[in-house]
Amino acid sequence: MAQAQAQEPVTISIRAKAGQRDLIDQAADRLGRSRSDFMLEAACRQAENVLLDQTYFALDTKSFAAFQAMLDQPPAPTDRLRRTLKARAPWETATAEVAASSKATGPRVKWSRRCFARGNRCPSSTNSPISKAASPRWTTG
């Protein structure tokens, strides 16, 4: 498809609100990347996910049964799998550190990615469309 063509750089222009740009810049800065590199990588990752989610493949009844059997079998327990399952996720470690440091500064608001993805502001902002009564997705801690 498009990737099979010559790999010459092309310009992609988009319009964004200042807040969106600032958010992207902050994330790119945390990764030590330029805005363009960060946005291109994120857009390509999402494009691949969309295309992979919509890939169609057909199997006959026997092959489909074999495919389902493979999906239903748990992976063989290995030392690597046991270590992975016991390890704390990076976001759990960061959450514990933030929680420990926030005790001196007062409560912090926790909110889900879904809240942000829907265009809502963090519940702690003064003009947030989310109220404590309306949304069980966030708590103070």
N, C-alpha and C positions, 0 to 999 in steps of 0.2 A: 504494500500500500504506500502511504506517504513516506514511510521510513526507508523504503527501497530506493527512493529518488536520491539524487546527489545531496550530500550533507552540507550544503552551503548555508551559512547563517541567514536568517530572515528576521524581520522585525515584526513583533506582535505588540500591538498597542491596546491598552484597556483603560477605562476610566474607573476611578475608585474614590470613595469618600476619604477625607483626611484621617478619620479614625481607623478605617480599614488599612490604609497605607501605614499608619503608625503601628498597628498590630503586626502587620507583615514585617515591617522593619525591625520590630523588637524580637520577633521569633528568628528572623534571619541573623540578627546580631548575636543572639544567644548561640547560634550554631556556627558563627564565624563565616557566614556566607553573604554574598551580595543579595540585594532584593531580587534581581533578575534570576540568579541561580536558584534561590529559594522558591520563587514563584514557578519557575519552569519545572523544577523537580516535583513540586506539589501538584501542579496541573497534569504532568505526565503520569504520576502515580495514580491520580484520580481517573484519568482517561483509561489507563490500563485496567483499573478495577471495574469500570463500567463495561469495557469490552469483554473482560473475562467473565463478568457476571451474566452477560448476555450471549455467551458462546453456546451454541447448540450442538449437541452431539447425540447421535441415535445409536441405540443398542438393540440387538434382538433379545428375546426373553431370557435365553440362557446366559448371555453376556451381562445383562442387567442384574440377574440374580447373583452372579459372581461378583459384580461390582458392589452390590449391596452387602454381600457377605464380607468383603474386604473392609467396607466402611464400618460394619458392626463389630469387627474384631478390634479389641483394644491393642495398643502397641505393646510389644514385648517389654517387660520391665528390665531396664538397664540401669547401671550406676549413673549414667549421664541424665537419664530421665528422672531418677530419684532426686538428684542434686537440683535439677531444674525446678521440680515441683516444690522442693523445700526452700528454694531461694526467694528472698523478698523482691518484689518488683521495684524498679527504680522509683516509681511514683509513690510507693508505700514508704520507702525510706525518706524521700523528700517530704512527704506529708508528716511523718513523725518529727522530723527536724523543724518544720515550720510550726507544728503544734507546740513543741517545746519552747521555741523562741517567742511565740505569740502570747505566752502566759504573762509576760511582763508588759506587753503592749495592749492587752485587752482582747476581746473576742474577735475572731475572724469569720468571715462568711465563706461557706463552701458552696459551690454550685456545680451543676453538671455540664458536660459538654453540650448536651442537648439544649440546655437553656441558651447557651451562647449561639449555637448553630441556628437556632430559630430567630435570631436577630434581637433577642432580649438582652438587656444590659445586666450586669452583675446585680444581684438583689441588694447590695449595699449602696448602690448609687441612689441619689436623692430623687431622681425622676424615673425610677425603675417601674416598668409596667407590671412587675411581679410583686405581689404582696405576700406577707407571711401566711395569711389565711388561704390565699389562692394556690400556693405552690408548695407541695410537700417535698420538692426536689432539693431544697437547701435547708441547712441548719446553721445556727451559730455555735461556735465551740471555743 
